[in-house]
Amino acid sequence: MFILKSARATMLAAAMATLPISAQALTPQEATALTNTIADEVEGYVNSDMSLAQKQAAFRQTMDRYADTSAIGRYVLGVAWRSATPAQQEAFTTAFAEYLANKYGSQFSGYEGGEITIGSANDLGNRGIVVESTVTRPGSSPFIVQWQFSDRSGQPLLIDIVAEGVSMLTTERSAIASMLDRRNGDLDALIADLPTAG
């Protein structure tokens, strides 16, 4: 089971360069509370007897509530976003959210029995606020996960997750670019295939 704890010692927060999004009124304390809320929600279904499909659907709902899927979609699609029609942009954002839920939700079984320790929060100015956590799993070495938030959209939302120094945004931007290249730049084809590509 995931166990959420408040860290007693201050942890070092690594500098990150992801989205050029500025945090407005969001505080480190609020970002820490959000991290606890998200992790606690995920804990509920990771350790439940729900089917994989149900867990993926639950994760999709979590992302819809707490992540800035529009900003993430713009970033990962890159140049192709600017040439897409508004309808394509909306369709891509929806398809990409489904892709994320399926891809990362399928990994939940590897986290059963784990423990998340919530650590320090660091205000990175125009890059938002990062909350650091340590994840421990039975039989595995602990690793660092950083949660990056911004409230540029008007509310505090998650914009990136960095595990062991690997950014979800960077990883998915590369993955989406490769998928689009394989479809000869056909964005509609990518949108159609994306929900089942994870």
MDAnalysis code that builds the backbone (N, CA, C; Angstrom):
import MDAnalysis as mda
import numpy as np

u = mda.Universe.empty(594, n_residues=198, atom_resindex=np.repeat(np.arange(198), 3), trajectory=True)
u.add_TopologyAttr("name", ["N", "CA", "C"] * 198)
u.add_TopologyAttr("resid", np.arange(1, 199))
u.add_TopologyAttr("resname", ["MET", "PHE", "ILE", "LEU", "LYS", "SER", "ALA", "ARG", "ALA", "THR", "MET", "LEU", "ALA", "ALA", "ALA", "MET", "ALA", "THR", "LEU", "PRO", "ILE", "SER", "ALA", "GLN", "ALA", "LEU", "THR", "PRO", "GLN", "GLU", "ALA", "THR", "ALA", "LEU", "THR", "ASN", "THR", "ILE", "ALA", "ASP", "GLU", "VAL", "GLU", "GLY", "TYR", "VAL", "ASN", "SER", "ASP", "MET", "SER", "LEU", "ALA", "GLN", "LYS", "GLN", "ALA", "ALA", "PHE", "ARG", "GLN", "THR", "MET", "ASP", "ARG", "TYR", "ALA", "ASP", "THR", "SER", "ALA", "ILE", "GLY", "ARG", "TYR", "VAL", "LEU", "GLY", "VAL", "ALA", "TRP", "ARG", "SER", "ALA", "THR", "PRO", "ALA", "GLN", "GLN", "GLU", "ALA", "PHE", "THR", "THR", "ALA", "PHE", "ALA", "GLU", "TYR", "LEU", "ALA", "ASN", "LYS", "TYR", "GLY", "SER", "GLN", "PHE", "SER", "GLY", "TYR", "GLU", "GLY", "GLY", "GLU", "ILE", "THR", "ILE", "GLY", "SER", "ALA", "ASN", "ASP", "LEU", "GLY", "ASN", "ARG", "GLY", "ILE", "VAL", "VAL", "GLU", "SER", "THR", "VAL", "THR", "ARG", "PRO", "GLY", "SER", "SER", "PRO", "PHE", "ILE", "VAL", "GLN", "TRP", "GLN", "PHE", "SER", "ASP", "ARG", "SER", "GLY", "GLN", "PRO", "LEU", "LEU", "ILE", "ASP", "ILE", "VAL", "ALA", "GLU", "GLY", "VAL", "SER", "MET", "LEU", "THR", "THR", "GLU", "ARG", "SER", "ALA", "ILE", "ALA", "SER", "MET", "LEU", "ASP", "ARG", "ARG", "ASN", "GLY", "ASP", "LEU", "ASP", "ALA", "LEU", "ILE", "ALA", "ASP", "LEU", "PRO", "THR", "ALA", "GLY"])
u.atoms.positions = np.array([
    [0.842, -1.192, 0.000],
    [0.000, 0.000, 0.000],
    [0.872, 1.234, 0.000],
    [0.435, 2.282, -0.701],
    [1.121, 3.560, -0.629],
    [0.820, 4.189, 0.724],
    [1.832, 4.675, 1.408],
    [1.646, 5.352, 2.677],
    [2.177, 6.761, 2.527],
    [1.346, 7.763, 2.809],
    [1.757, 9.145, 2.650],
    [2.233, 9.687, 3.983],
    [3.403, 10.304, 4.007],
    [3.971, 10.842, 5.237],
    [4.459, 12.251, 5.009],
    [4.515, 13.034, 6.066],
    [5.134, 14.350, 6.001],
    [6.600, 14.180, 6.347],
    [7.478, 14.692, 5.519],
    [8.911, 14.546, 5.764],
    [9.310, 15.395, 6.951],
    [10.160, 14.852, 7.823],
    [10.642, 15.592, 8.984],
    [11.886, 16.387, 8.630],
    [12.591, 15.933, 7.622],
    [13.815, 16.634, 7.223],
    [13.604, 17.308, 5.886],
    [14.298, 18.404, 5.682],
    [14.211, 19.130, 4.411],
    [14.982, 18.382, 3.345],
    [14.371, 18.197, 2.161],
    [15.038, 17.525, 1.046],
    [15.464, 18.555, 0.027],
    [16.521, 18.247, -0.700],
    [16.970, 19.143, -1.761],
    [16.033, 19.010, -2.944],
    [15.586, 20.120, -3.512],
    [14.738, 20.108, -4.711],
    [15.603, 20.437, -5.916],
    [15.587, 19.570, -6.909],
    [16.430, 19.781, -8.090],
    [15.838, 20.850, -8.991],
    [16.698, 21.648, -9.597],
    [16.242, 22.651, -10.560],
    [15.757, 21.945, -11.807],
    [14.609, 22.401, -12.340],
    [14.015, 21.766, -13.497],
    [13.696, 22.819, -14.541],
    [13.855, 22.463, -15.796],
    [13.506, 23.380, -16.887],
    [12.525, 22.661, -17.788],
    [11.245, 22.953, -17.616],
    [10.232, 22.283, -18.432],
    [9.421, 23.341, -19.156],
    [8.215, 23.598, -18.682],
    [7.377, 24.579, -19.354],
    [7.675, 25.994, -18.851],
    [7.696, 26.954, -19.736],
    [7.889, 28.332, -19.308],
    [6.587, 28.929, -18.803],
    [6.069, 28.342, -17.726],
    [4.791, 28.765, -17.172],
    [5.044, 29.401, -15.807],
    [4.444, 30.517, -15.527],
    [4.711, 31.203, -14.276],
    [3.666, 30.865, -13.222],
    [4.126, 30.656, -11.996],
    [3.210, 30.483, -10.881],
    [2.773, 31.867, -10.426],
    [1.485, 32.063, -10.217],
    [1.000, 33.375, -9.830],
    [0.866, 33.432, -8.307],
    [-0.279, 33.054, -7.769],
    [-0.490, 33.147, -6.331],
    [-0.278, 31.819, -5.625],
    [0.017, 30.777, -6.360],
    [0.192, 29.455, -5.763],
    [1.370, 29.466, -4.795],
    [1.151, 28.901, -3.612],
    [2.207, 28.846, -2.607],
    [2.769, 27.432, -2.506],
    [3.991, 27.291, -1.968],
    [4.549, 25.952, -1.754],
    [3.664, 25.079, -0.860],
    [3.027, 25.705, 0.122],
    [2.157, 24.943, 1.015],
    [0.950, 24.379, 0.260],
    [0.385, 25.194, -0.625],
    [-0.763, 24.728, -1.412],
    [-0.339, 23.619, -2.369],
    [0.839, 23.755, -2.976],
    [1.324, 22.726, -3.889],
    [1.575, 21.416, -3.140],
    [2.080, 21.512, -1.921],
    [2.297, 20.315, -1.108],
    [0.976, 19.634, -0.775],
    [-0.024, 20.434, -0.422],
    [-1.342, 19.875, -0.126],
    [-1.934, 19.186, -1.350],
    [-1.750, 19.780, -2.521],
    [-2.240, 19.172, -3.759],
    [-1.546, 17.843, -4.026],
    [-0.248, 17.807, -3.793],
    [0.502, 16.566, -4.002],
    [-0.043, 15.461, -3.110],
    [-0.291, 15.783, -1.847],
    [-0.868, 14.802, -0.933],
    [-2.239, 14.330, -1.400],
    [-3.042, 15.274, -1.886],
    [-4.386, 14.925, -2.350],
    [-4.336, 13.976, -3.549],
    [-3.486, 14.303, -4.510],
    [-3.359, 13.465, -5.704],
    [-2.850, 12.080, -5.337],
    [-1.777, 12.044, -4.542],
    [-1.195, 10.756, -4.174],
    [-2.171, 9.911, -3.366],
    [-2.929, 10.550, -2.490],
    [-3.906, 9.828, -1.686],
    [-5.014, 9.259, -2.558],
    [-5.431, 10.027, -3.559],
    [-6.481, 9.561, -4.465],
    [-5.998, 8.362, -5.279],
    [-4.772, 8.473, -5.787],
    [-4.214, 7.371, -6.564],
    [-4.081, 6.118, -5.697],
    [-3.674, 6.320, -4.436],
    [-3.537, 5.194, -3.506],
    [-4.827, 4.394, -3.410],
    [-5.942, 5.112, -3.428],
    [-7.228, 4.451, -3.270],
    [-7.505, 3.400, -4.314],
    [-7.151, 3.684, -5.582],
    [-7.440, 2.676, -6.608],
    [-6.255, 1.779, -6.939],
    [-5.028, 2.248, -6.694],
    [-3.879, 1.368, -6.935],
    [-3.984, 0.118, -6.069],
    [-4.447, 0.281, -4.838],
    [-4.506, -0.832, -3.900],
    [-5.900, -1.442, -3.784],
    [-6.777, -1.103, -4.709],
    [-8.125, -1.660, -4.688],
    [-8.189, -2.935, -5.526],
    [-9.360, -3.552, -5.528],
    [-9.553, -4.746, -6.350],
    [-10.181, -4.403, -7.702],
    [-10.094, -3.149, -8.089],
    [-10.603, -2.721, -9.386],
    [-9.816, -3.404, -10.500],
    [-10.456, -3.574, -11.652],
    [-9.764, -4.117, -12.820],
    [-8.787, -3.074, -13.359],
    [-7.869, -3.509, -14.219],
    [-6.911, -2.583, -14.812],
    [-7.635, -1.468, -15.559],
    [-8.661, -1.825, -16.326],
    [-9.404, -0.819, -17.084],
    [-10.058, 0.201, -16.158],
    [-10.564, -0.258, -15.025],
    [-11.193, 0.649, -14.067],
    [-10.158, 1.573, -13.430],
    [-8.970, 1.032, -13.143],
    [-7.907, 1.859, -12.569],
    [-7.439, 2.911, -13.569],
    [-7.344, 2.512, -14.821],
    [-6.946, 3.480, -15.853],
    [-7.986, 4.582, -15.989],
    [-9.253, 4.215, -15.933],
    [-10.322, 5.208, -16.024],
    [-10.290, 6.145, -14.816],
    [-10.007, 5.591, -13.639],
    [-9.922, 6.410, -12.431],
    [-8.740, 7.374, -12.524],
    [-7.627, 6.899, -13.077],
    [-6.456, 7.758, -13.243],
    [-6.751, 8.883, -14.229],
    [-7.509, 8.576, -15.264],
    [-7.913, 9.600, -16.232],
    [-8.712, 10.698, -15.528],
    [-9.602, 10.312, -14.625],
    [-10.395, 11.292, -13.900],
    [-9.513, 12.129, -12.980],
    [-8.516, 11.501, -12.373],
    [-7.575, 12.242, -11.529],
    [-6.827, 13.285, -12.359],
    [-6.353, 12.876, -13.526],
    [-5.638, 13.806, -14.399],
    [-6.551, 14.949, -14.845],
    [-7.795, 14.632, -15.151],
    [-8.741, 15.666, -15.573],
    [-8.956, 16.699, -14.469],
    [-8.940, 16.228, -13.207],
    [-9.177, 17.128, -12.083],
    [-7.957, 17.976, -11.727],
    [-6.789, 17.362, -11.769],
    [-5.613, 18.005, -11.161],
    [-4.502, 18.389, -12.132],
    [-4.593, 18.031, -13.391],
    [-3.525, 18.344, -14.350],
    [-4.006, 19.346, -15.390],
    [-3.092, 20.183, -15.832],
    [-3.398, 21.150, -16.892],
    [-3.195, 20.443, -18.232],
    [-4.159, 19.617, -18.599],
    [-4.023, 18.780, -19.791],
    [-3.910, 19.619, -21.069],
    [-4.508, 20.800, -21.069],
    [-4.412, 21.657, -22.248],
    [-2.980, 22.144, -22.452],
    [-2.347, 22.638, -21.377],
    [-0.966, 23.110, -21.475],
    [-0.010, 21.969, -21.797],
    [-0.251, 20.821, -21.185],
    [0.592, 19.654, -21.451],
    [0.463, 19.237, -22.912],
    [-0.778, 19.221, -23.416],
    [-1.014, 18.853, -24.807],
    [-0.312, 19.783, -25.776],
    [-0.380, 21.085, -25.507],
    [0.305, 22.062, -26.361],
    [1.808, 21.803, -26.389],
    [2.359, 21.533, -25.230],
    [3.808, 21.347, -25.141],
    [4.260, 20.079, -25.870],
    [3.582, 18.964, -25.618],
    [4.055, 17.697, -26.197],
    [3.846, 17.655, -27.707],
    [2.814, 18.337, -28.219],
    [2.589, 18.320, -29.667],
    [3.525, 19.292, -30.388],
    [4.005, 20.291, -29.676],
    [5.022, 21.182, -30.236],
    [4.533, 21.994, -31.424],
    [5.365, 22.037, -32.469],
    [5.074, 22.856, -33.651],
    [3.740, 22.472, -34.285],
    [3.411, 21.192, -34.264],
    [2.172, 20.730, -34.900],
    [0.938, 21.345, -34.249],
    [1.048, 21.725, -32.964],
    [-0.092, 22.354, -32.291],
    [-0.466, 23.663, -32.966],
    [0.532, 24.435, -33.348],
    [0.270, 25.759, -33.911],
    [-0.403, 25.702, -35.275],
    [-0.168, 24.635, -36.005],
    [-0.794, 24.507, -37.319],
    [-2.108, 23.720, -37.271],
    [-2.446, 23.201, -36.101],
    [-3.683, 22.424, -35.961],
    [-4.890, 23.358, -35.854],
    [-6.033, 22.887, -36.299],
    [-7.264, 23.650, -36.143],
    [-7.719, 23.555, -34.685],
    [-8.585, 24.466, -34.239],
    [-9.111, 24.359, -32.871],
    [-9.758, 23.003, -32.596],
    [-10.449, 22.452, -33.568],
    [-11.078, 21.140, -33.387],
    [-10.020, 20.044, -33.208],
    [-8.947, 20.124, -33.976],
    [-7.870, 19.148, -33.835],
    [-7.167, 19.294, -32.495],
    [-6.975, 20.529, -32.060],
    [-6.340, 20.758, -30.760],
    [-7.170, 20.141, -29.636],
    [-8.463, 20.355, -29.700],
    [-9.351, 19.790, -28.679],
    [-9.346, 18.267, -28.737],
    [-9.398, 17.714, -29.943],
    [-9.403, 16.266, -30.106],
    [-8.087, 15.651, -29.645],
    [-6.973, 16.340, -29.931],
    [-5.678, 15.831, -29.495],
    [-5.583, 15.832, -27.969],
    [-6.031, 16.906, -27.327],
    [-5.977, 16.984, -25.868],
    [-6.749, 15.837, -25.231],
    [-7.931, 15.540, -25.783],
    [-8.749, 14.437, -25.263],
    [-8.072, 13.095, -25.494],
    [-7.558, 12.882, -26.707],
    [-6.905, 11.613, -27.035],
    [-5.623, 11.421, -26.229],
    [-4.888, 12.507, -26.033],
    [-3.640, 12.417, -25.284],
    [-3.900, 12.086, -23.816],
    [-4.959, 12.651, -23.246],
    [-5.317, 12.326, -21.856],
    [-5.645, 10.843, -21.716],
    [-6.327, 10.288, -22.710],
    [-6.650, 8.858, -22.694],
    [-5.375, 8.026, -22.819],
    [-4.493, 8.459, -23.682],
    [-3.202, 7.796, -23.867],
    [-2.403, 7.766, -22.563],
    [-2.328, 8.918, -21.872],
    [-1.599, 8.975, -20.607],
    [-2.196, 8.036, -19.575],
    [-3.531, 8.039, -19.472],
    [-4.204, 7.179, -18.497],
    [-3.903, 5.713, -18.766],
    [-3.945, 5.314, -20.021],
    [-3.689, 3.917, -20.366],
    [-2.226, 3.544, -20.159],
    [-1.327, 4.428, -20.574],
    [0.101, 4.133, -20.497],
    [0.587, 4.044, -19.058],
    [0.289, 5.070, -18.272],
    [0.801, 5.097, -16.903],
    [-0.066, 4.289, -15.944],
    [-1.357, 4.211, -16.233],
    [-2.233, 3.380, -15.408],
    [-1.876, 1.912, -15.475],
    [-1.331, 1.472, -16.615],
    [-0.960, 0.065, -16.760],
    [0.223, -0.309, -15.884],
    [0.918, 0.685, -15.314],
    [2.090, 0.432, -14.475],
    [1.756, 0.354, -12.992],
    [0.486, 0.516, -12.632],
    [0.116, 0.575, -11.219],
    [0.486, -0.679, -10.430],
    [0.419, -1.831, -11.075],
    [0.706, -3.065, -10.342],
    [2.123, -3.074, -9.781],
    [3.030, -2.348, -10.423],
    [4.401, -2.299, -9.946],
    [4.590, -1.419, -8.725],
    [3.527, -0.729, -8.298],
    [3.645, 0.183, -7.159],
    [2.887, -0.293, -5.930],
    [2.285, -1.462, -5.998],
    [1.582, -1.981, -4.833],
    [2.585, -2.269, -3.726],
    [2.239, -1.871, -2.515],
    [3.135, -2.058, -1.388],
    [4.158, -0.959, -1.220],
    [4.034, 0.094, -2.008],
    [5.003, 1.177, -1.955],
    [4.680, 2.225, -0.906],
    [5.619, 3.100, -0.688],
    [5.467, 4.183, 0.281],
    [5.951, 5.488, -0.341],
    [5.136, 6.526, -0.235],
    [5.506, 7.843, -0.745],
    [5.727, 8.775, 0.439],
    [6.899, 9.362, 0.506],
    [7.187, 10.351, 1.539],
    [7.230, 11.718, 0.881],
    [6.323, 12.592, 1.278],
    [6.259, 13.927, 0.710],
    [7.317, 14.797, 1.373],
    [8.135, 15.459, 0.566],
    [9.234, 16.263, 1.085],
    [9.010, 17.748, 0.915],
    [10.055, 18.440, 0.553],
    [10.029, 19.900, 0.492],
    [9.396, 20.396, -0.797],
    [8.959, 21.653, -0.765],
    [8.427, 22.332, -1.949],
    [9.350, 23.494, -2.281],
    [9.590, 23.699, -3.550],
    [10.517, 24.734, -3.986],
    [9.862, 25.617, -5.040],
    [9.833, 26.920, -4.808],
    [9.273, 27.879, -5.753],
    [10.320, 28.184, -6.812],
    [10.045, 27.814, -8.064],
    [10.979, 28.028, -9.165],
    [10.637, 29.257, -9.992],
    [9.855, 30.158, -9.413],
    [9.511, 31.383, -10.125],
    [8.634, 31.113, -11.327],
    [9.109, 31.530, -12.519],
    [8.262, 31.381, -13.701],
    [8.122, 29.949, -14.181],
    [8.792, 28.990, -13.524],
    [8.605, 27.582, -13.877],
    [7.654, 26.872, -12.913],
    [7.065, 27.613, -11.990],
    [6.084, 27.025, -11.102],
    [6.667, 26.592, -9.777],
    [5.976, 25.708, -9.097],
    [6.395, 25.184, -7.799],
    [6.548, 23.681, -7.905],
    [7.635, 23.175, -7.357],
    [7.932, 21.746, -7.408],
    [7.881, 21.165, -6.002],
    [7.170, 20.059, -5.860],
    [7.132, 19.320, -4.603],
    [7.904, 18.030, -4.804],
    [8.840, 17.782, -3.917],
    [9.662, 16.587, -4.037],
    [9.131, 15.483, -3.137],
    [9.184, 14.271, -3.625],
    [8.775, 13.121, -2.830],
    [9.737, 11.967, -3.076],
    [9.763, 11.041, -2.139],
    [10.569, 9.835, -2.272],
    [9.637, 8.634, -2.317],
    [9.803, 7.790, -3.316],
    [8.971, 6.601, -3.468],
    [9.813, 5.371, -3.132],
    [9.296, 4.558, -2.233],
    [9.955, 3.319, -1.853],
    [9.029, 2.159, -2.170],
    [9.548, 1.150, -2.870],
    [8.775, -0.046, -3.197],
    [9.488, -1.267, -2.656],
    [8.746, -2.298, -2.237],
    [9.381, -3.514, -1.752],
    [10.326, -4.099, -2.800],
    [11.548, -4.391, -2.391],
    [12.504, -5.013, -3.293],
    [13.182, -4.069, -4.259],
    [12.917, -2.759, -4.142],
    [13.512, -1.779, -5.056],
    [14.144, -0.643, -4.265],
    [15.114, 0.019, -4.877],
    [15.729, 1.171, -4.237],
    [14.777, 2.364, -4.288],
    [14.803, 3.208, -3.267],
    [13.967, 4.414, -3.290],
    [14.349, 5.311, -4.462],
    [13.380, 6.056, -4.974],
    [13.690, 7.018, -6.027],
    [12.880, 8.284, -5.823],
    [13.383, 9.370, -6.410],
    [12.784, 10.686, -6.242],
    [11.758, 10.955, -7.343],
    [10.612, 11.464, -6.940],
    [9.585, 11.934, -7.877],
    [9.273, 13.383, -7.532],
    [9.311, 14.238, -8.527],
    [9.007, 15.658, -8.341],
    [7.722, 16.002, -9.090],
    [6.894, 16.781, -8.438],
    [5.579, 17.173, -8.959],
    [5.594, 18.673, -9.198],
    [5.389, 19.096, -10.425],
    [5.485, 20.523, -10.768],
    [4.094, 21.089, -11.019],
    [3.800, 22.193, -10.348],
    [2.482, 22.833, -10.425],
    [2.596, 24.275, -10.907],
    [1.532, 24.741, -11.546],
    [1.398, 26.146, -11.927],
    [-0.071, 26.527, -11.823],
    [-0.325, 27.820, -11.617],
    [-1.728, 28.277, -11.638],
    [-1.957, 29.301, -12.741],
    [-1.157, 29.224, -13.802],
    [-1.338, 30.146, -14.915],
    [-2.716, 30.001, -15.551],
    [-3.280, 28.806, -15.495],
    [-4.597, 28.569, -16.101],
    [-5.720, 29.223, -15.306],
    [-5.396, 29.703, -14.104],
    [-6.416, 30.288, -13.252],
    [-6.670, 29.463, -12.014],
    [-6.158, 28.243, -11.998],
    [-6.243, 27.400, -10.819],
    [-4.971, 26.566, -10.741],
    [-4.576, 26.154, -9.543],
    [-3.341, 25.370, -9.413],
    [-3.502, 23.983, -10.021],
    [-2.643, 23.663, -10.992],
    [-2.735, 22.385, -11.684],
    [-1.348, 21.788, -11.904],
    [-1.302, 20.481, -11.997],
    [-0.068, 19.754, -12.253],
    [0.337, 19.928, -13.715],
    [1.619, 20.259, -13.953],
    [2.079, 20.415, -15.332],
    [3.202, 19.446, -15.708],
    [3.798, 18.789, -14.721],
    [4.834, 17.808, -15.046],
    [5.099, 16.914, -13.847],
    [5.552, 15.701, -14.125],
    [6.023, 14.769, -13.105],
    [7.401, 14.317, -13.556],
    [8.377, 14.434, -12.678],
    [9.746, 14.061, -12.996],
    [10.159, 12.922, -12.073],
    [10.390, 11.748, -12.625],
    [10.794, 10.578, -11.851],
    [12.246, 10.255, -12.137],
    [13.064, 10.255, -11.094],
    [14.495, 9.981, -11.221],
    [15.142, 10.857, -12.294],
    [14.728, 12.109, -12.331],
    [15.312, 13.053, -13.275],
    [14.735, 13.006, -14.676],
    [13.772, 12.131, -14.915],
    [13.171, 11.990, -16.246],
    [11.801, 12.676, -16.251],
    [11.670, 13.703, -17.080],
    [10.438, 14.466, -17.167],
    [9.404, 13.768, -18.038],
    [8.172, 13.681, -17.525],
    [7.077, 13.147, -18.325],
    [6.880, 14.001, -19.575],
    [6.954, 15.330, -19.429],
    [6.763, 16.214, -20.573],
    [7.788, 15.954, -21.666],
    [9.052, 15.880, -21.264],
    [10.109, 15.656, -22.242],
    [9.968, 14.297, -22.910],
    [9.672, 13.282, -22.094],
    [9.504, 11.924, -22.613],
    [8.362, 11.858, -23.615],
    [7.230, 12.450, -23.258],
    [6.058, 12.356, -24.119],
    [6.172, 13.257, -25.345],
    [6.871, 14.380, -25.233],
    [7.089, 15.219, -26.418],
    [7.867, 14.440, -27.473],
    [8.887, 13.703, -27.034],
    [9.667, 12.888, -27.960],
    [8.831, 11.748, -28.525],
    [8.046, 11.098, -27.651],
    [7.218, 9.970, -28.090],
    [6.167, 10.416, -29.102],
    [5.516, 11.537, -28.828],
    [4.471, 12.038, -29.731],
    [5.080, 12.450, -31.068],
    [6.252, 13.089, -31.042],
    [6.917, 13.478, -32.290],
    [7.228, 12.262, -33.144],
    [7.690, 11.178, -32.516],
    [7.996, 9.950, -33.250],
    [6.735, 9.332, -33.841],
    [5.649, 9.328, -33.053],
    [4.392, 8.764, -33.544],
    [3.856, 9.572, -34.717],
    [3.994, 10.892, -34.632],
    [3.512, 11.745, -35.719],
    [4.368, 11.537, -36.967],
    [5.668, 11.397, -36.794],
    [6.554, 11.146, -37.934],
    [6.187, 9.846, -38.643],
    [5.866, 8.818, -37.856],
    [5.515, 7.523, -38.457],
    [4.217, 7.600, -39.255],
    [3.435, 8.630, -38.988],
    [2.181, 8.826, -39.725],
    [2.320, 9.961, -40.741],
    [3.565, 10.246, -41.099],
    [3.863, 11.269, -42.108],
    [3.237, 12.622, -41.786],
    [3.203, 12.954, -40.502],
    [2.675, 14.239, -40.087],
    [1.162, 14.352, -40.084],
    [0.468, 13.228, -40.258],
    [-0.999, 13.235, -40.301],
    [-1.537, 13.296, -38.874],
    [-1.911, 14.490, -38.430],
    [-2.369, 14.674, -37.052],
    [-3.670, 13.931, -36.783],
    [-4.567, 13.904, -37.747],
    [-5.832, 13.192, -37.555],
    [-5.591, 11.697, -37.323],
    [-4.632, 11.136, -38.049],
    [-4.292, 9.715, -37.857],
    [-3.723, 9.486, -36.465],
    [-2.888, 10.412, -36.012],
    [-2.320, 10.295, -34.668],
    [-3.423, 10.361, -33.614],
    [-4.335, 11.309, -33.776],
    [-5.435, 11.465, -32.833],
    [-6.259, 10.187, -32.755],
    [-6.520, 9.583, -33.903],
    [-7.326, 8.360, -33.942],
    [-6.627, 7.200, -33.251],
    [-5.298, 7.131, -33.386],
    [-4.537, 6.002, -32.851],
    [-4.098, 6.180, -31.407],
    [-4.032, 7.408, -30.945],
    [-3.419, 7.706, -29.656],
    [-4.045, 7.015, -28.446],
    [-5.377, 6.950, -28.337],
    [-5.954, 6.322, -27.141],
    [-5.502, 4.879, -26.911],
    [-5.149, 4.177, -27.969],
    [-4.736, 2.776, -27.820],
    [-3.221, 2.604, -27.985],
    [-2.502, 3.711, -28.067],
    [-1.058, 3.645, -28.297],
    [-0.266, 3.474, -27.015],
    [-0.900, 3.681, -25.854],
    [-0.169, 3.596, -24.591],
    [0.096, 2.179, -24.165],
])
